[in-house]
């Protein structure tokens, strides 16, 4: 199950490793599965250090983030691609997803729980003219 950045409470965004481990334990307990069957993945906050670089425009030094609309677009893209993930073995996916929504304070209607099968392919299938 995945949740987008804006759907995740601040306390989860700010969780350190120990807090994430405790959340995994709570999710597993509520879902009635072994703790080892729950993996919580909270990616780091989106950031772009380069955006604070200084550039010279017409002889004036400015911050890149204030000069280029591209920086704002890249920040938006980073935030839109950020996903919290909760993973469990296939038989427990629904139970763990519901438990994660409860424990983490997520809106169950905003979650993505699609499971896709493997799509075997080779790089040759992506060549021009193929």
ChimeraX attribute file (.defattr): number of C-alpha atoms within 10 A of each C-alpha:
attribute: neighborCount
match mode: 1-to-1
recipient: residues
	/A:1	22
	/A:2	18
	/A:3	21
	/A:4	17
	/A:5	20
	/A:6	11
	/A:7	14
	/A:8	18
	/A:9	12
	/A:10	10
	/A:11	11
	/A:12	15
	/A:13	15
	/A:14	13
	/A:15	14
	/A:16	12
	/A:17	10
	/A:18	9
	/A:19	13
	/A:20	18
	/A:21	16
	/A:22	14
	/A:23	20
	/A:24	24
	/A:25	20
	/A:26	19
	/A:27	28
	/A:28	24
	/A:29	15
	/A:30	16
	/A:31	20
	/A:32	13
	/A:33	17
	/A:34	11
	/A:35	17
	/A:36	10
	/A:37	15
	/A:38	26
	/A:39	20
	/A:40	19
	/A:41	14
	/A:42	21
	/A:43	12
	/A:44	11
	/A:45	12
	/A:46	14
	/A:47	11
	/A:48	12
	/A:49	6
	/A:50	11
	/A:51	18
	/A:52	13
	/A:53	10
	/A:54	15
	/A:55	15
	/A:56	11
	/A:57	11
	/A:58	6
	/A:59	7
	/A:60	8
	/A:61	10
	/A:62	14
	/A:63	15
	/A:64	18
	/A:65	18
	/A:66	14
	/A:67	14
	/A:68	11
	/A:69	10
	/A:70	13
	/A:71	17
	/A:72	13
	/A:73	11
	/A:74	14
	/A:75	15
	/A:76	12
	/A:77	12
	/A:78	15
	/A:79	16
	/A:80	13
	/A:81	10
	/A:82	18
	/A:83	20
	/A:84	19
	/A:85	19
	/A:86	21
	/A:87	18
	/A:88	20
	/A:89	12
	/A:90	9
	/A:91	8
	/A:92	16
	/A:93	19
	/A:94	15
	/A:95	16
	/A:96	28
	/A:97	24
	/A:98	18
	/A:99	21
	/A:100	26
	/A:101	20
	/A:102	15
	/A:103	15
	/A:104	16
	/A:105	14
	/A:106	18
	/A:107	13
	/A:108	16
	/A:109	7
	/A:110	12
	/A:111	18
	/A:112	14
	/A:113	16
	/A:114	7
	/A:115	9
	/A:116	6
	/A:117	5
	/A:118	6
	/A:119	6
	/A:120	5
	/A:121	8
	/A:122	7
	/A:123	6
	/A:124	8
	/A:125	9
	/A:126	9
	/A:127	7
	/A:128	6
	/A:129	5
	/A:130	6
